[in-house]
Amino acid sequence: MKPEDLLRHPLSTDNPKLTLGCPLLDRLLHGGIPCSSITEIVAESGTGKTQLCLQLLLAAQLVISRGGLSASSLYLHSEFPFPIRRLHQLSAHFRPHFAHNPLERIFVQPLQSADHLLDLLPRLEFLIPRLNIKLIVVDSIAALFRGEFNNTPVELKRRSNLFFKISSKLKWYAWKFGMAVVVTNQVADVMKSSDNVRIGNSSILHSSGRKVCPALGLSWANCVNTRLFLWREYERVGEEGRSFDDTKTRRFAAVVFAPHLPDSSSEFVIRREGVFGVDK
């Protein structure tokens, strides 16, 4: 997308939104995942970002009146193996809403590297309208870049160029086809000497009692429109003096930055049926 394109065709302030499959989580995002932009979900492993993405793949098939997009989805994954059993579990919860098998409208493509993704993207321009795809999920963007580039000026510049090429193509598709694009990202631990740094336009985050920050740095932060952060907290349960094993895991989601949303957060739980917000 070029600046002159925005002047000729300004982005609508009333873009469609994709439900997360739970009214409480939709409330956090003022209606759901916005179309025509890139939404990033950042979390450490095991917090629920992939499960939320799987739920979005199914929610996209809901009719518009139920918060869906009445469309198919494309899942590009770099984390292996693909969680097919979990997707089957979640589809059973959504099945009553469809006259078709929802798994038939989820297209899956493994990714081996950032260059593989970049090579794949041009082919999507023909597949998206043909297959009626309105949601693209990349899970995860960090896995495509970690370990592939050396920490040298030349390699870091090449990495940043790939960031911008990939994100600009995804944004172009999101705008051209009115799609929702969701990418997941991992976190990195923050060293004690970095207490006062800021990552992008957000402060240091916390998960599982550790200070963390989104992976891939400031260059990638500038490539996404909305950033959501999922984190875990451990709460002692039982009587005083019991073993530390007696703990309860609580999960939360927060808006880190978004052009249309205030800073806010919500607790959520993961059940067999899916990911659901917790009413306060």
C-alpha positions in Angstrom: 0.0 0.0 0.0 1.3 3.5 -0.9 0.5 6.8 0.7 -1.3 8.0 -2.5 -3.6 4.9 -2.2 -4.8 6.2 1.2 -5.5 9.6 -0.3 -7.6 8.1 -3.1 -9.4 5.5 -0.9 -9.2 6.5 2.8 -9.6 3.7 5.3 -13.1 3.4 6.6 -13.6 4.4 10.3 -16.3 1.7 10.5 -14.4 -1.4 9.4 -16.0 -4.8 10.1 -14.8 -6.7 13.1 -14.3 -10.4 13.8 -15.6 -11.8 17.0 -13.2 -13.7 19.2 -15.9 -16.1 20.0 -16.7 -14.6 23.4 -18.7 -11.4 24.2 -16.4 -10.5 27.1 -13.3 -10.7 25.0 -15.0 -8.8 22.2 -15.8 -6.0 24.7 -12.0 -5.7 25.3 -11.5 -4.9 21.6 -14.7 -2.9 21.2 -16.3 -5.5 19.0 -13.5 -7.9 18.0 -10.5 -8.1 15.7 -10.6 -5.2 13.2 -10.4 -5.9 9.5 -8.2 -4.0 7.1 -5.3 -4.0 9.5 -2.8 -6.3 11.3 -3.4 -7.4 14.9 -0.6 -9.0 16.8 -1.0 -11.3 19.8 2.1 -11.5 22.0 2.6 -14.1 24.7 5.0 -16.6 26.2 4.5 -20.2 25.3 1.5 -22.0 26.8 -0.5 -18.8 27.6 -3.2 -19.4 24.9 -2.3 -17.4 21.8 -2.5 -20.4 19.5 -5.7 -21.5 21.0 -7.2 -18.1 20.5 -6.1 -18.2 16.9 -7.7 -21.6 16.3 -10.9 -20.1 17.8 -10.7 -17.2 15.3 -10.4 -19.6 12.4 -13.8 -21.0 13.3 -15.4 -17.7 14.3 -14.6 -16.3 10.9 -17.1 -18.7 9.4 -20.0 -17.4 11.5 -22.6 -15.2 9.7 -22.0 -11.5 10.0 -25.0 -11.1 12.4 -23.2 -13.3 14.9 -19.9 -11.4 14.6 -18.3 -13.6 11.9 -17.2 -12.8 8.4 -19.1 -15.6 6.6 -15.8 -16.7 5.1 -12.9 -19.1 5.1 -9.6 -18.7 6.9 -5.9 -19.3 6.1 -3.6 -20.5 8.8 0.2 -20.1 8.1 2.1 -21.9 10.9 5.8 -22.1 11.7 5.2 -23.9 15.0 5.1 -27.7 14.7 3.2 -29.9 14.9 -0.1 -28.3 13.7 -2.6 -28.7 16.6 -5.2 -30.6 14.6 -6.7 -32.4 17.7 -7.3 -29.2 19.5 -9.0 -27.7 16.4 -11.3 -30.7 16.2 -12.3 -30.1 19.9 -13.0 -26.5 19.3 -15.0 -27.2 16.1 -17.4 -29.4 18.0 -18.4 -26.3 20.0 -19.0 -24.3 16.8 -20.6 -27.1 14.8 -24.2 -26.3 15.7 -23.8 -22.9 14.1 -22.9 -24.3 10.7 -24.7 -26.4 8.1 -21.2 -27.5 6.8 -18.1 -29.0 8.3 -16.1 -26.0 9.5 -12.8 -27.8 9.1 -13.4 -27.8 5.3 -13.1 -24.0 5.2 -9.8 -23.7 7.1 -6.8 -23.8 4.8 -3.4 -24.7 6.4 0.1 -24.0 5.1 3.3 -24.7 7.0 6.1 -22.1 6.8 9.8 -23.0 6.9 11.4 -19.5 6.9 10.7 -15.8 6.5 11.8 -16.1 2.9 9.3 -18.9 2.4 6.5 -16.6 3.7 7.7 -13.8 1.4 7.6 -16.1 -1.6 4.2 -17.4 -0.7 2.5 -14.0 -0.3 2.2 -13.0 -4.0 0.3 -16.2 -4.7 -2.4 -15.3 -2.2 -3.7 -12.4 -4.3 -5.4 -15.0 -6.5 -6.3 -17.5 -3.8 -8.0 -15.1 -1.4 -11.0 -14.1 -3.6 -11.2 -17.6 -5.1 -11.4 -19.3 -1.7 -13.4 -16.5 0.0 -10.7 -16.0 2.6 -11.3 -13.2 5.1 -8.9 -14.1 7.8 -5.1 -14.8 7.6 -3.3 -16.1 10.7 0.5 -16.2 10.9 1.6 -18.3 13.9 4.2 -17.4 14.8 6.1 -14.6 13.1 9.0 -14.7 15.7 9.7 -18.4 14.9 10.5 -17.5 11.3 13.2 -15.0 12.3 14.8 -16.4 15.5 18.1 -18.1 14.8 18.1 -17.3 11.1 20.0 -13.9 11.3 23.3 -13.0 12.9 23.6 -10.0 15.2 25.5 -7.9 12.7 24.4 -4.5 11.1 24.1 -6.1 7.7 21.9 -9.0 8.9 19.8 -6.8 11.1 19.2 -4.5 8.2 18.2 -7.5 6.0 15.9 -8.7 8.8 14.2 -5.3 9.1 13.7 -5.2 5.3 11.9 -8.5 5.5 9.7 -7.2 8.3 8.6 -4.3 6.1 8.1 -6.4 3.0 6.0 -9.0 4.7 3.9 -6.6 6.8 3.3 -4.2 3.8 2.0 -7.1 1.7 -0.2 -8.4 4.5 -1.6 -4.8 5.1 -2.2 -4.5 1.4 -4.3 -7.7 1.3 -6.1 -6.6 4.5 -7.1 -3.3 3.0 -7.8 -4.6 -0.6 -10.0 -7.5 0.5 -11.4 -6.2 3.8 -9.6 -9.0 5.7 -8.5 -9.5 9.3 -4.8 -10.4 9.6 -3.6 -11.8 12.9 0.0 -12.6 13.7 1.4 -14.2 16.9 4.7 -13.2 18.5 6.8 -14.6 21.3 8.4 -12.8 24.2 12.0 -12.4 25.4 13.2 -12.0 29.0 14.3 -8.5 30.0 17.6 -8.2 31.8 17.7 -6.4 35.2 19.9 -3.7 33.8 17.1 -2.8 31.3 14.5 -1.7 33.9 14.0 1.8 32.4 13.8 0.9 28.7 10.6 1.0 26.7 9.9 -1.4 23.8 8.1 0.4 21.0 5.4 2.6 22.7 4.9 0.2 25.6 6.5 -0.3 28.9 8.2 -3.6 30.1 5.6 -6.3 30.5 5.3 -9.1 33.1 4.3 -12.8 32.7 4.8 -15.7 35.1 6.6 -13.4 37.5 9.2 -12.3 34.9 9.9 -9.1 33.1 9.4 -9.7 29.4 9.2 -7.8 26.1 7.8 -8.7 22.7 10.3 -10.4 20.4 11.7 -8.9 17.2 12.1 -5.4 18.6 11.0 -1.9 17.6 11.3 -2.4 13.8 8.6 -5.1 14.0 6.5 -3.2 16.5 6.1 -0.5 13.8 4.7 -3.0 11.4 1.5 -3.9 13.3 -1.5 -1.8 14.0 -2.8 -3.4 17.2 -0.8 -5.3 19.8 -2.5 -7.5 22.4 -0.5 -9.1 25.2 -1.5 -12.3 27.0 0.1 -13.2 30.3 0.0 -15.6 33.2 -0.1 -15.1 37.0 0.2 -17.7 39.7 -2.0 -17.5 42.8 -1.5 -19.5 45.9 -4.5 -21.5 46.9 -5.2 -23.7 50.0 -4.1 -23.2 53.5 -1.2 -21.2 54.8 2.0 -23.2 54.8 1.0 -25.7 52.1 3.4 -26.7 49.3 4.0 -24.1 46.5 2.6 -26.7 44.1 -0.9 -25.6 45.4 -1.2 -22.8 42.9 -3.8 -21.5 40.5 -2.9 -20.2 37.1 -4.8 -17.1 36.0 -4.6 -15.7 32.4 -5.1 -12.1 31.3 -5.3 -10.2 28.0 -4.5 -6.5 27.6 -4.4 -3.9 24.8 -0.8 -2.6 24.6 -1.4 -0.3 21.7 -4.1 0.3 19.1 -5.2 3.4 17.2 -8.9 2.9 18.2 -8.7 1.4 21.7 -7.9 2.6 25.2 -5.5 0.6 27.5 -7.7 -2.1 29.0 -7.4 -5.7 30.2 -9.6 -8.7 30.9 -9.1 -12.1 32.6 -9.8 -15.2 30.5 -9.8 -19.0 30.9 -9.1 -21.9 28.5 -11.7 -24.7 28.6 -12.3 -27.7 26.4 -15.0 -25.7 24.5 -12.7 -22.7 23.9 -11.2 -19.4 25.2 -13.6 -17.3 27.3 -13.4 -14.1 29.2 -14.1 -13.9 32.9 -16.8 -11.6 34.1 -15.7 -9.4 37.0 
